[in-house]
Amino acid sequence: MKNVTIIGGGIAGLEAAIFYRKEGFDVELISDRDYLYNFPISIWIPVGTYAFDDVALPLNTFAERHNFVLTIDRVIAIDALRKTITLEKEGECQIDHLVIALGSGKMKHEGLEHTLSICGAPEQSLLLKKRIDVLIKKGSGKIAFGFGGNPNDPSGVRGGPGFELFFNLHHKLKKLGIRDNFEMTFFAPMATPGARMGEKALKLMAMMFKKNNFRERYGKKITRFESEKIVFEDGSTLESDLTMFIPAGNGQHLIKESNLPLNDADFIRINDFCEIEGVKGWYAIGDAAALEGPDWKAKQGHIAEVMARNAAHNSAITVGLKSGEKKGYKNHLNILCVMDMGNGAGFVYRDDKKALLIPMPIIGHWMKIGWGWYYKMSKMGYIPRIPGM
């Protein structure tokens, strides 16, 4: 039996563990958390639609179901030349066959401690809920949501969850009859946030913002965050009682400090087969890896899963467990999401040939809820997987 070690217990890491087992490997999954946090549905924790436990899925249940070894520990060093990793509890380990699925780090901003992020540490979703509950009790306030950019690698920019939580909070305030008491502003340093979704999507978003009296602060670089305001490069400010901000992704400190091959944003350089350049038997998948492709490319969960499945398939060929052609991730690159709004959703799709945003009143929201159930049940193997999902 061939062995593989996977570091990272997120969407990419779990998918890799499941599919390496299907390919006949003995699998050890190392994670610093004992649960998988399903970020795409975490948008509902701050508005009270879901509890934390609805989103945090225990990894040991997946380990038992798919028969892989789960180790709860933190990786503190990676040496690609010696092919070792160092764990906080167990120390240094020699790893010939490794899959790095650690996710990304975050760009640094002055005063970031004055913000909360829906894409940050899972616990921040609960802090957001507390802050929102306080504002609702107060009955009025100024709310600013936004995301940042990374000029070295725009694929690490993640604004969708910010828009989703923004829309869901608007829906909640409207249901409570107090929406008109709140000033809601969305901010981003780029002139047209969401441009990668396509021109039609941008026009529909603009119409939605106007209809719901949302304010915009686009095209101004962020200088710093303060306790009750955001300061921009031109000296202007945006007052805020609650600032939700998603920094753009870059390489984690652990990855930056390693001797792995990195791009300008400190993501791990891989080939189309997810093999790390110059390190035989090592792979990188998901947000930790540097994607190559069209300018509109974006790191998303379904791309991470494609990379995980391909890595397992390609590894099986490399070690002689199967024959066939290796599979690449590049021809699977697209943008695909259901952007939830609390009372509906928008179906977003983008590839080289088309860009769509299709409004789906009411049913879209339930489709997203259904996807959350499908994700858990299909990963446990209780229901069949739908091709492409």
MARVO-672484 format. One record per residue: z, x, y of N, C-alpha, C in turn; residue in three letters. Coordinates in steps of 0.05 Angstrom, whole numbers, plus 32768, in hexadecimal, padded with zeros to 4 digits. Layout:
# residues N
ZXYZXYZXYALA...
This chain:
# residues 389
800080117FE8800080008000800080128019MET7FF0800B802D7FEE801980468003800F805ALYS800E8020806A80238018807E80188019809AASN8022800780AB801C800780C780357FFF80D6VAL8038800C80ED804E800580FF80437FF98119THR804E7FE3812180457FD58139805C7FD5814DILE80577FDE8165806D7FDD817980657FC9818FILE80777FB6819280737FA081A580737F858197GLY80857F73819F80887F598191807D7F4281A1GLY80687F4681B1805C7F3181C080457F2481B1GLY80337F1781BF801D7F0981B3800B7F1C81A3ILE80057F3381AF7FF47F4781A180017F528189ALA801B7F5A818C80297F678176802D7F54815EGLY80347F3B816380387F28814D801D7F23813FLEU80087F1F814E7FEE7F1B81427FE67F338130GLU7FEB7F4B813A7FE57F62812A7FF57F638110ALA800F7F5C811280207F5C80FA80167F4980E5ALA800E7F3180EE80047F1C80DC7FEA7F2580CFILE7FD77F3180DE7FBD7F3880D37FBD7F5280C4PHE7FCF7F6580CB7FD17F7D80BA7FDC7F75809FTYR7FEE7F62809E7FF87F5980847FE17F4C8074ARG7FD17F3C80817FBA7F3080737FA77F448068LYS7FA57F5B80757F937F71806C7F9F7F828057GLU7FB97F7D80507FC57F8B803A7FD77FA28041GLY7FDE7FA5805B7FF07FBA8064800E7FB28061PHE801F7FC5805D803B7FC2806280407FC58080ASP804E7FB3808C80507FB280A9806D7FB380B3VAL80727FC580C6808B7FC480D580857FBE80F2GLU80917FA980FC808E7FA1811880A87FA98127LEU80A57FBA813C80BC7FC2814B80BB7FB58167ILE80D07FA7816E80D27F98818780ED7F9C8194SER80EE7F9D81AE81087FA081BC81157F8481C1ASP81067F6F81B981117F5481BA810F7F47819EARG81227F36819881217F29817D81117F0F817EASP81027F0A819380F27EF2819680D87EF881A3TYR80C37EE8819D80AA7EE981AB80AC7ED581C2LEU80A67EDD81DA80A77ECC81F1808B7EC281F7TYR80867EA881F3806B7E9D81F680667E988214ASN805D7EAD822280597EAC823F80477E958249PHE80317E8E823B80207E798245802E7E5E8249PRO80437E58823A80517E3F823E806C7E42824CILE80727E5B8255808B7E5F8263808B7E53827FSER80737E4B828980717E3E82A380817E2582A5ILE80897E19828E80977E00828F80B67E03828FTRP80BF7E1B828B80DD7E20828C80E87E1C82A8ILE80DC7E2882BD80E87E2582D880E87E0882E2PRO80D67DF782D980D57DDB82E280E37DC882CFVAL80EF7DD382BA81007DC382A980F27DB48293GLY80D87DB8829080C97DAA827B80D07DB5825FTHR80D47DCF825D80DB7DDD824580F57DEC8249TYR81047DEF8233811C7E00823381137E1C822AALA81247E30822F811D7E4C822881177E4E820APHE81267E4181F981237E4381DC81097E3681D3ASP80FC7E2681E380E27E1B81DC80CC7E3081DEASP80D17E4581ED80BD7E5981F380C37E7481E5VAL80DD7E7981DF80E57E9281D280E67E8C81B4ALA80D37E9881A580D07E92818880DB7EA98178LEU80F07EA5816780FD7EBB815880E97ECA8147PRO80E87EE4814A80D67EF5813B80DD7EF6811ELEU80F77EF3811780FE7EF580FB80F27EDF80EAASN80ED7EC880F680E07EB280E780C37EB980E0THR80B67EC680F3809A7ECF80ED809A7EE680D8PHE80AE7EF880DA80B07F0E80C780B47F0480ABALA80C67EF080A880CB7EE4808E80B27ED68083GLU80A57EC78095808E7EB8808D80777EC98084ARG80727EE08092805B7EF1808C80637F0B807EHIS807C7F0E807780857F24806780807F3F8073ASN80887F42808D80887F5D809980A47F6480A1PHE80A97F7E80A580C37F8880AD80C67F8680CBVAL80DC7F7B80D580E17F7980F180F87F8C80F8LEU80F37F9E810B81087FB08115810C7FAB8133THR81257FA5813A812C7FA1815681367FBB8162ILE81257FC88171812C7FE2817D81197FE68195ASP811F7FF981A5810E7FFF81BD8101801A81BBARG80E7801B81BF80D9803581BF80DE804381DAVAL80E7805C81D980EE806A81F180DB808281F5ILE80CB808981E280B8809F81E580A1809D81D1ALA808A80A681DA807280A681C8806580C181CBILE805F80CE81B5805180E881B6803880E681A5ASP802180E581B2800880E181A47FFF80FA8195ALA80078112819F7FFF812B8193800D812F8178LEU8027812981788037812C816080378112814FARG802B80FD815B802A80E2814E804680D98146LYS805880D8815A807380CF8156807A80BA816CTHR808D80A98165809A8098817980B8809D8176ILE80C68099818C80E3809C818C80F080818193THR8102807881818110805F8185812C80648190LEU8136805181A08150805481AC816680568196GLU81648047818181798047816C8172805A8155LYS815A805A814C815380688134814880858138GLU8142808B8152813980A68158811B80A98153GLY811280C2814E80F680C8814C80EB80C18130GLU80D280B5813180C580AE811880A980B88118CYS80A080C38101808480CB80FE807380B380F7GLN805E80AD8106804E809581018031809D8100ILE8026809B80E8800980A180E57FF7808A80EDASP8001807280E97FF1805A80EE800180488101HIS7FF98048811A8009803A812F7FF88027813FLEU8003801081467FF67FFD815880097FF88170VAL7FFF7FFF8187800F7FFC81A080087FE281ADILE801B7FD081AE80187FB581B9802F7FAF81CCALA80357FC281DD804D7FC181EE804A7FB18208LEU80317FA7820D802D7F998226802A7FAD823DGLY802B7FA2825680277FB3826D80407FB6827DSER80407FC9829080557FCB82A4804D7FBB82BCGLY805B7FBE82D280567FAF82EB80537FC28302LYS80417FBC8314803E7FCB832D80587FC9833DMET805F7FDE834B80787FDF835B80727FD58377LYS80857FC5838280847FBC839D80A07FBE83AAHIS80A17FC683C380BB7FC883D080C77FAC83D2GLU80E17FAA83CB80EF7F9183CD80E97F7D83B6GLY80DE7F8783A080D77F75838A80EF7F66837FLEU81077F718384811F7F64837A81247F498388GLU81167F44839E81197F2B83AC81067F1583A1HIS80F87F1C838C80E57F09838080ED7F038363THR80E17EEF835980E37EE9833C80C77EE58332LEU80C27EEA831880A77EE9830D80A67ED882F4SER80937EC782F1808F7EB782D980827EC982C3ILE80787EE082CA806D7EF382B7807F7F0C82B4CYS80977F0A82BC80AA7F2182BA80BB7F1F82A1GLY80D37F2982A380E67F27828D80EB7F098287ALA80EC7F01826E80EF7EE5826781067ED78276PRO811C7EE6827A81337EDA8287812D7ED082A3GLU81197EDB82AF81127ED382CB81097EB682CDGLN80FF7EAC82B780F77E8F82B7810F7E7D82BBSER81267E8582B0813F7E7682B4814A7E7982D0LEU81467E9182DC814F7E9682F7813D7E86830ALEU81247E84830481127E738314811B7E568313LEU81237E4D82FC812C7E3182F981447E2C830BLYS81577E3F830A816F7E3C831B81687E3A8338LYS81567E4C8341814F7E4D835D81407E338365ARG812F7E29835481217E10835981347DF9835AILE81477DF88348815B7DE38348816C7DE28361ASP81727DFA836C81817DFC838581707DF0839CVAL81567DF7839D81457DED83B281427DCF83B0LEU81407DC58398813D7DA8839481567D99839EILE816D7DA5839781867D9983A081887D9983BFLYS817E7DAF83CB817D7DB183E8816A7D9C83F4LYS81547D9883E681417D8383EE812A7D8D8400GLY81297DA6840681147DB1841781137DCF8415SER80FD7DDB841E80FC7DF8841E80E07E03841FGLY80DF7E1E842080C57E2C842180C27E3C8407LYS80AB7E3783FA80A67E4383E0808C7E5483E1ILE808E7E6C83D880777E7E83D880737E8A83BCALA805B7E8583B180547E908397803B7EA2839BPHE803A7EB7838B80237EC9838E80217EDD8378GLY800C7EEE837980097F0483667FFC7F1B8374PHE7FFF7F3383687FF57F4B83747FDC7F568366GLY7FD17F6C83707FB97F7783657FBD7F94835CGLY7FAB7F9E834C7FAB7FBA83447F8E7FC58347ASN7F897FD3835C7F6D7FDD83617F637FF0834BPRO7F757FFC833C7F6D800F83277F648001830EASN7F6C7FE7830B7F647FD882F37F6A7FBA82F8ASP7F577FAB83037F5B7F8F83097F607F7E82F1PRO7F597F8782D97F5D7F7782C17F7B7F7182BCSER7F8C7F8182C87FA97F7D82C47FB57F6982D8GLY7FA47F5E82E97FAE7F4A82FC7FB17F2F82EEVAL7FC87F2282F27FCC7F0982E47FD77EF482F8ARG7FC57EE383017FCD7ECE83147FCF7EB28309GLY7FC27EAD82F27FC27E9282E77FDD7E8582E4GLY7FF17E9382D7800B7E8782D480187E8082EFPRO80127E908304801D7E8A831E80137E708329GLY7FF87E6C83267FEC7E52832F7FF87E3B831EPHE7FFB7E3F830480057E2A82F380217E2182FBGLU80327E3482FF804E7E2D8307804E7E208322LEU803D7E2A8334803B7E1F834F80337E01834DPHE801F7DFB833D80167DDF833A802B7DCE832DPHE80397DD98319804D7DCA830B80657DC4831DASN806C7DD7832E80827DD38341807A7DBD8355LEU80627DBE835F80587DAA8371805A7D8E8363HIS80527D8C834A80537D73833C80707D698339HIS80827D7B8333809E7D74833080AA7D69834BLYS80A47D78836180AE7D6F837B80A27D548383LEU80897D50837C807C7D37838280897D208373LYS808F7D248359809C7D0F834980B77D088354LYS80C57D1D836080DF7D18836B80DE7D0B8387LEU80C67D0A839280C27CFD83AC80C97D0F83C4GLY80CB7D2A83BF80D37D3C83D580BF7D5183DBILE80A77D4F83CF80927D6483D3808D7D6983F1ARG808C7D54840180857D58841E809A7D68842DASP80B17D6C842180C77D7B842E80C47D998429ASN80B07DA1841980AD7DBD841180937DC8841BPHE80947DE18426807C7DF0842D80767E028416GLU805E7DFE840A80567E0D83F2803E7E1F83F9MET80427E3983F6802D7E4D83FD80277E5F83E5THR800D7E6383E180057E7783CC7FF97E8F83DAPHE80017EA783D17FF97EC083DF7FEE7ED483CAPHE7FDC7EE483D37FD07EFA83C37FC27F0D83D5ALA7FC17F2783CE7FB57F3B83E07F967F3A83E0PRO7F8A7F2E83CC7F6D7F2D83CB7F637F1483DBMET7F4B7F1683E67F407F0183F77F3B7EE783E7ALA7F337EEA83CE7F2D7ED283BE7F3B7ED483A3THR7F557ECF83A17F627ED083877F567EBC8374PRO7F537EC4835C7F477EB283487F287EB48347GLY7F1D7EC883557F007ECA83577EF37ECF833CALA7F027EDC83297EF77EE2830F7EF17EC982FFARG7EFD7EB283077EF77E9982FA7EDC7E8E8301MET7ED07E9783167EB57E8E831E7EB67E7D8337GLY7E9E7E7A83447E9B7E6C835E7EA47E4F835CGLU7E9C7E4183477EA27E2583447EC07E218343LYS7ECE7E3283347EEB7E3083317EF87E34834CALA7EEE7E47835C7EFA7E4D83767EF77E348389LEU7EE07E2783887EDC7E1083997EEF7DF98391LYS7EF27DF583777F047DDF836D7F217DE68375LEU7F297DFF83737F447E07837A7F497E028398MET7F357E0983A87F377E0583C57F3B7DE783CCALA7F2C7DD683BE7F2F7DB983C27F4B7DB083BAMET7F557DBA83A47F6F7DB3839B7F857DBB83AFMET7F827DD383B97F967DDD83CD7F967DCB83E6PHE7F7F7DC483EF7F7D7DB384077F897D988402LYS7F827D8C83EB7F8C7D7183E47FAA7D7083E3LYS7FB77D8583D87FD37D8583D47FE37D9383EAASN7FD67D9A84007FE37DA684177FF17DC1840FASN7FE37DD183FF7FED7DEB83F97FE37DFF840FPHE7FF47E1184167FEB7E2684297FE37E3F841AARG7FD37E4F84287FC87E68841C7FCE7E80842EGLU7FD37E9784227FD67EB084317FC77EC58420ARG7FAD7EC784237F9D7ED884137F927EEF8423TYR7F8B7F0584167F7E7F1B84227F907F2D8432GLY7FAA7F2B842F7FBD7F3C843D7FCE7F4C8429LYS7FCC7F66842B7FDC7F7784197FFA7F74841ELYS800A7F75840980277F71840B80347F8C8412ILE80447F8C842780537FA4842E806D7FA5841FTHR807C7F8F842080967F8D8412809F7F708411ARG80B37F6D83FF80C17F5383FD80DD7F558408PHE80E57F41841781017F408420810E7F268415GLU81277F22841A81367F0C840D812B7EF18414SER81207EEE842C81167ED4843480FA7ED58440GLU80EB7EEA843B80D07EEC844580C07F028437LYS80A67F00843B80937F14843180867F20844AILE80847F3B844A80797F498461805E7F558458VAL80497F4F8468802E7F59846180267F718471PHE80107F7E846980087F97847580027F948493GLU7FF87F7D849B7FF17F7A84B780097F7284C9ASP80217F7284BD803A7F6C84CB80417F4F84CBGLY80307F3E84C180367F2184BE804A7F1D84A8SER80587F0684A9806C7F00849580687EE4848ATHR80747EDF847380747EC4846780907EBE845FLEU809D7EAA846C80B87EA3846580B97E94844BGLU80CE7E99843B80CF7E8D842180EC7E8B8417SER80F47E73840E810E7E6F8401810D7E7783E4ASP80F57E7783D980F17E7F83BD80D67E8C83BALEU80D67EA683B280BE7EB583AE80BA7EBB8391THR80A47EB08385809C7EB7836A80847EC9836DMET80857EE1836180707EF58364806B7F028349PHE80517F04834280487F11832A803B7F2C8331ILE80487F42832E803B7F5C833380247F608320PRO80107F6E83287FFA7F75831680047F898301ALA7FF77F8982EA7FFF7F9A82D47FF47FB682D7GLY80047FC982CD7FFB7FE582C980097FF082B0ASN8005800982AB801180158293802F80168295GLY803D800F827F805A8011827E8063802E8283GLN807B8032828D8086804D82928085805D8278HIS808C80508262808C805E8248807080698242LEU805B80598248804080628243803780788257ILE803F80758270803980898284804480A4827DLYS805D80A48271806A80BD826A806180C98250GLU805080BB8242804680C58228802E80D7822DSER802380E38217800B80F282187FF380E3820DASN7FF580C8820E7FDE80B882067FC880BA821ALEU7FAF80B682127F9980B582267F9A809C8236PRO7F9A809E82517F9E808782637F8780858277LEU7F83806D82817F70806982977F7F806B82B1ASN7F72806682C87F7F806A82E27F96805782E7ASP7F98804182D87FAF802F82DB7FC4803382C6ALA7FC1804982B67FD3805082A17FD4803D8289ASP7FBD803082857FB98021826C7FAD80348257PHE7FB2802F823E7FA9804182287F8B803F8223ILE7F7E805582237F618055821F7F5A80518202ARG7F49803E81FC7F42803881E07F23803581DFILE7F18803581C77EFC802F81C37EFA801181BDASN7EE1800881B77EDD7FEC81B27EEC7FE2819AASP7EF47FF481887F027FEC816F7F207FED8172PHE7F297FF1818B7F467FF281927F53800C8188CYS7F43802081807F4E803981787F54804A8191GLU7F6C805681927F73806781A97F63808081A9ILE7F57808781BF7F46809E81C17F5480B881B9GLU7F4A80C681A57F5580E0819D7F6E80DF818CGLY7F7780C881847F8F80C681747F8980B6815BVAL7F8180C381457F7980B6812D7F8F80A58121LYS7F88808C811A7F9B807A810D7FAD806B8120GLY7FAA8070813B7FBA8061814F7FA7804E815ETRP7FB2803681637FA4802181717FB580168188TYR7FA7800B819C7FB57FFE81B27FA77FE381B7ALA7FB77FCE81BA7FAC7FB381BD7FBB7FA481D3ILE7FAF7F8E81DD7FBC7F7E81F17FBE7F8B820CGLY7FD37F84821B7FD57F8D82377FDA7FAB823AASP7FE27FB882247FE67FD582267FCC7FE58227ALA7FB67FD9821E7F9D7FE6821B7F8B7FE38233ALA7F7B7FF782397F677FF6824E7F4E7FE88244ALA7F487FD182517F307FC282497F177FCE8257LEU7F017FCC82497EE77FD382557ED57FBA8253GLU7EC57FB682687EB47F9E82687EAD7F968285GLY7EA47F7D82887E9C7F7382A27EB27F7382B7PRO7EAA7F7282D07EBE7F7382E67ED27F5D82E5ASP7ECA7F4582DA7EDC7F2E82DA7EEF7F2E82C2TRP7EEE7F4282B17EFF7F4382997F1D7F4082A0LYS7F2C7F34828E7F487F2F82937F577F328279ALA7F707F3C827B7F817F3E82637F8E7F23825FLYS7F887F1782477F937EFD82407F9C7EFE8223GLN7FAD7EEA821C7FB87EE982017FA37EE881EBGLY7F8E7ED881EF7F7A7ED581DA7F6A7EEE81D6HIS7F677EFE81EB7F5A7F1881E87F6C7F2B81D9ILE7F867F2B81DF7F997F3B81D17F997F3581B3ALA7F967F1B81AC7F957F1481907F7C7F1D8182GLU7F657F1B81907F4C7F2681857F507F44817FVAL7F5B7F5281927F5F7F6F818F7F727F758177MET7F867F6481747F997F68815D7F8B7F648143ALA7F7C7F4E81417F6D7F4881287F597F5E8121ARG7F4B7F6781367F377F7C81327F447F96812AASN7F5A7F9D81367F687FB6812E7F707FB58111ALA7F7A7F9E81087F817F9C80EB7F697F9F80D9ALA7F537F9180E17F3A7F9380D17F307FB080D1HIS7F2F7FBC80E87F247FD780EA7F357FEB80DBASN7F4F7FE780DD7F627FF980CE7F5E7FF780B0SER7F5A7FDF80A77F567FDB808A7F3D7FE98080ALA7F287FE980917F0F7FF8808A7F148016808AILE7F23801F809E7F28803C80A17F388047808ATHR7F4C803880807F5D8043806A7F52803B804FVAL7F3C802D804D7F30802780347F39800E8026GLY7F477FFC80347F507FE380287F397FCE8026LEU7F247FD380367F0D7FC080357EF57FD0803FLYS7EDE7FC4803B7EC57FCF80457EB97FBC805ASER7EA57FC680697E997FB5807D7E967FC48097GLY7E8E7FB580AC7E8A7FC080C67EA37FBC80D8GLU7EA97FCF80E87EBF7FCC80FB7EB87FB78110LYS7ECC7FAB811C7EC87F9681307ED27FA0814BLYS7EC37F9A81607ECB7FA1817B7ED57F89818BGLY7EE47F8E81A07EEF7F7881B07EDD7F7081C8TYR7ECB7F8381D07EBC7F7F81E97EAB7F6581E9LYS7E9F7F5F81D27E8E7F4781D27E9E7F2D81D1ASN7EB87F3081D07EC97F1881D17ED67F1381EDHIS7ECF7F2582007EDC7F22821A7ED37F098228LEU7EE67EF982307EE17EE182407EFC7ED9824DASN7EFA7EC782607F127EBB826B7F147E9F8261ILE7F2B7E9982557F2F7E7E82497F4C7E76824DLEU7F507E5F825B7F6B7E55825E7F6A7E378266CYS7F807E2A82607F857E0F826A7F9A7E12827FVAL7F927E0F82997FA47E1382AF7FB37DF982B5MET7FCC7DF982AC7FDC7DE082AD7FE57DDA82CAASP7FE77DC182D07FEF7DB882EB80067DA382EAMET80117D9F82D380277D8C82D0801E7D7082CAGLY80097D6782D67FFF7D4C82D17FE17D4D82C8ASN7FD97D6482BF7FBE7D6882B77FB97D8682B5GLY7FA07D8E82B37F9A7DAB82B17F7D7DAF82B8ALA7F767DC882BB7F5A7DD082BE7F527DE382A8GLY7F3C7DDD829B7F327DEF82867F217E058293PHE7F297E1E828F7F1B7E34829C7F0E7E458287VAL7EF47E4B828B7EE67E5C82787ED27E6E8288TYR7ED07E8782807EBE7E9A828E7EB47EAE8279ARG7E9A7EB282797E8E7EC8826A7E777ED2827AASP7E657EE2826E7E4F7EEE827D7E3A7ED98285ASP7E3A7EC282787E257EAE827C7E2E7E97828DLYS7E487E90828D7E507E78829C7E6D7E7B82A5LYS7E747E6B82B87E907E6982C27E967E4C82C8ALA7EAB7E4282BB7EB27E2682BC7ECF7E2182C4LEU7ED37E0C82D47EEE7E0182D77EEB7DE382D5LEU7EF47DD782C07EF17DBB82BB7F0B7DAC82BEILE7F0E7D9B82D37F277D8C82D67F2C7D7982BEPRO7F457D7982B57F4D7D68829F7F667D5982A6MET7F657D4382B67F7D7D3482BD7F8C7D2A82A5PRO7FA67D2B82A57FB87D2182917FB47D308276ILE7F9D7D2C82697F997D37824E7F9C7D55824EILE7F947D6382637F957D8082647FB27D8A8261GLY7FC57D7C826D7FE17D84826B7FEA7D82824EHIS7FE27D6D82407FEA7D6982257FDC7D7C8212TRP7FC47D84821A7FB67D98820A7FC57DB3820AMET7FD07DBA82227FDF7DD382247FF97DD18214LYS80067DBB8215801E7DB7820580177DB881E7ILE80007DAC81E07FF77DAD81C47FF17DCA81BBGLY7FE67DDA81CD7FE17DF681C77FFA7E0581C0TRP80107E0081CF80297E0D81CA80337E0781AEGLY80317DED81A680397DE6818A80267DF38176TRP800C7DF2817C7FF97DFE81697FFE7E1C8166TYR80047E2A817C80097E47817A801F7E4D8166TYR80367E3F8169804D7E44815880477E3D813BLYS803B7E25813680367E1C811B80217E2D810DMET800C7E35811B7FF77E45810F80007E618109SER80107E6C811B801B7E878116802E7E8780FELYS803C7E7180FA804D7E6F80E2803E7E6980C9MET80247E6280CC80137E5C80B580177E4080AAGLY80237E2E80BB80287E1380B2800F7E0280B5TYR7FFD7E0980C87FE47DFB80CC7FCE7E0F80CEILE7FB57E0780C77F9F7E1A80C97F997E2380E5PRO7F8F7E3B80E87F877E4581027F6C7E3A8109ARG7F687E3381227F4E7E29812C7F3E7E428133ILE7F257E4581297F157E5C81307F137E60814FPRO7F187E7881577F167E7E81747F307E798183GLY7F457E6F81767F5E7E6A81847F757E798176MET
